[in-house]
């Protein structure tokens, strides 16, 4: 499976990326970054730090710094000023590429056989919307988009009905949803079911592998950064890791077809004309085991 990971790392982004980079069935062709959880300079540096820790040389291409026609709003209260909750990662072994994200995506898609590259979207969909505008022929070659974002029946985390990735750039999400791409969306309805508690962190640390231990430290930082919001919760959701987990273990997710559109004022998802495959449930125990084994492999 060949993938481009579009990302704004981000604590849970980092866990998802480490899992994908270490999975023997996934070939990550590039990381494309954008401003989202934190600003573009920080997310791009973090992408390079994650790649370096994983030991899998992967080019990093900087992309959009802000949403389409809107002010950026970061989530440093959750992810920390450095985006990784203060967890120590090595400095990037390689500088980010001079080739911008959209140009890199277009080049990779045009060079590969049609419908052979997937996009794993862990943040707002700004870069994908810009690809659709700048290189529609290349975008048409995407095999599948798997994106974490939105809230269907669950309450949002950016207001009563809106989730951060969609609400950060609802205009971009609306463009992507209406582009007739093969899209699987993983909303809060599913991601909140995949949770990590203190016992799970110990199983990660017990593997002794650098990637698994780093992920345990990241989740521990997630506890610290969000404890004022979590009201005593003893576990934290693993949102973005659901993207590569679904790509590799779709049988462990319950998906259904929905028709949706994006409400541009708030980023909420409403019934609409765009057919989207949506993950509404998952086998949490089995997926936690797959995540641990992948990080330890």
N, C-alpha and C positions, 0 to 999 in steps of 0.2 A: 504494500500500500504506500503510495507516494503522497505526501501532504505538504502543504504550506501552512504554517501556524501563524495566524494574525493575532497579536497579543499586546497587552499593556501591563507587563508584570510589575507588581501584584503578587501577593502571597499565594493564592490558590492557582494563579497562572503558572507560577514557578513549579508547583507540584505537578500540574498537567504536563508541562514541557519536559520535566525530568522523566516522567513516565513514558512519554512518546519517544524521547530520544533513546531511551534504554530498551524499548520494545523491539524484539527481533523482526516483527512483522511490519514495522513502520519505518519508512525512509523519509526523514524530514529534510526537504529540499532547501528550506529557508525559513527564517523567522522574520516576519514583517511587524514593525512596531508602530504604535500610535500613542498619543496622549489620552489617558483615560483615568485609571486608578490614580496615577501620578503623571507628571509632565513627560513629554517625549524624550528629553535628554536622559531622564532617570529610567524610563522604561527601556530605552535602547541600551543603556549601560547594563541594566539588570539582565536583559536578554543575553548579552555577551558574557556576563558573569555566570549565568545558568548553564550556557553551552560549555564554558570552561570547566565548571565543576563536573558536568556530565562526561567530559572527555570525548565528545563527539563533535568534531569541527563542522560547524554549520554557519553559513553566512547570515548576518543580521542586517536588514535593510530598513532604515528609518522611514516612517510614513507621516501621516497627518498629525499635527500638533493640537488641533482643535476640531470641534464638531463643525458641520456644514452650517455656516451663518449664525453660530451661537457661541456664547462664552463657554470656555472649558470649566468644569468643576471637578476637582479631584477628590479622592477618598483617602487622604493621608491619615484621617482619624482611625481608619481600619488598617491600612497597610503601612503606616509610618511614613516619615519624610523620605526614607530611602526606598520605599515601596516593598521592602522585604522584612518589615517588622524588626529591623535591627539585626537580623541573622547574618552572620559573617559568611560571605561568599568570596571566592577569589576574584581578583580583578580580571577583566576580559583579556584573554591571550591574544586576540586579534581585534583590530579596530573595526567599527561598523563599516559596511560597504558604502562607497560613494554613489551606488546605484539606488535611487529612491524605491520605496516599497512597490508602488504601482507599476513602475517600469520593470522591476524584477519579476513581479507576478505575471505580467504580460509576456515577458521573454520566456519564462519557464513554461507557461501554458502553451505558447505557440510552438515551442521546441519539442514538446512531448506529444505522443499520440492523443487524439481527441478523447475526452472523457476518461482520462487516466489519473488526474491529479485532484485530490480533495483539498478543500479549505477548512481548516479547523479554526473557528473564530472564538476567541476567549474574551474579547472586549467589545466595545462599540463597533459598529459596522462601517465606519467612515472610509477606511481604505478600500473596502469592497465596493462601496458606492462610487468612489472615485475611479476604480478600475472599470466599472460599468460605463462610466462617462467617457473615459479616455481611450479604452480599448475594448469595445463591446465584442469584437470578434474573439479576443482572447478569453473574455469572461464566459462566452458561450461554450468554451472548451472545458470548463470546470465539470468534473464528474459529479461532485456532491459538496454541499456546504453543510457543515455541522456547527451550530452556533449555540453558545450558552446565552440565554437572555429571556426576558419577559416573565410575566406572571399571568396565569390563566384563571384558576380558581383560588389560588393562594393570595394573601395580601402581599403587596409590593414592599420593596425596601427603599423606594424613593417616592413615597406617598402611598395612598391606599391601594392603588392598582398598578403602579409602575415599578419596574426593576431597573437597576443602574445602567446596564449595558445598552438597553433600548432607549431609556430616558435621556442618557447623555447625548445621543444624537438620533432623535426620532426621525429626522428627515432622511438620514442615511438608511436607517432600518426600513423605512417606507419604500425607498427606491429598490433596496435589495429584495424585499418581499414581493414586489410587483414585477420582478425581472424574469420570471419564468425559469428560475434556477431550481434544481433539486435541493430542497432545504429541509433539514431536520433541526428543529428548535428544541433545546432542553431548558425549560423554564424553571423557576423556583419551585413549582409543584413537584418536580422530580429531584432537583438538586438538594432541596432541604431534607430529603429522605436519606441521603448519603452523608452520614455524620461520623466524626472522629471524636472519641473520648480519651481520657488519660490512659486507659488500658490499651487502646489501639496504638497510642504513641509509643508505649513500651514495646509492643510487638514490632514496630518499625525500628526502634533502636536496637532491639535484640538481633536483628539481621546483621548488624555490624557494617553494612555497606554505606559508603559516603552519601549516596543519593537518598537512601531511606532515612538515615540519621538527619540529614539536612531537612527533609520533609517533616520529620517529627519536630525539629526545632521551629520550622515555619508554622506548623499548626499550633505549637505552644505559644508562639508570638501572636498568632491569631486570637488565642484565648486572652492574652494580656491586653491586646489592642481593643478587643470588643467586650471586655467583661462589664464595662459600664452600660452597654447596650443589651447584654444578653440576659440580664435579670436572673442570675444564678444558674443559667444553663450549664450542664456538665458536658456538653458536646458542641461541636461546631460543624456547620455544613461544609462540604467539599464541592463547591459549585463547578469550577472550571475543569477539574479532573474528570467530570462526567463526559466531556467531549471526546478525549481519546479513548476513554473506557467504552463509550457507545460504539465508536468506530471499530474497536477490537472485539467487543462482546455484546453485540446488539441483542442477542437472545436474552440478556439479563435486564433489558428495559422493556417497558410496556409503552408502545407508541400508538397513536391514533391520528387520523387525518382530520384537520380542522381548516376552516376558512377564516382568515384573519386579516386585519389591517391595523396600522399604527395610528393612534390618536396623536396628532402632531403637537398639541399643546402640552400634554403630560407624558407622552411615551407609553401610555397604557395600550394594551392589546384589546381590540374590539372585534366582534364578528364582521367579516368583510369578504372581499372577492378573491383573496389570494390563498390558494391551497398550500398548506404547510403541514408537514409531518411533525407531530409534537410528542415528546416523551412526557408521559404523565405519571409514570411509576417505575420502580426499579427494585432489584433484589439487592438490598444494601449489604447483607452479610457476604454474599458471593463477590460483590464488587469491591468491598474492602479487602478481601483476600486477594483478588486479582491485582489491585493496586499495590498492596504490600509485596506480592511476589514479583511484580514487574519492577518495582524500585530496587528490590534485592537481587534481581537476576543478573 
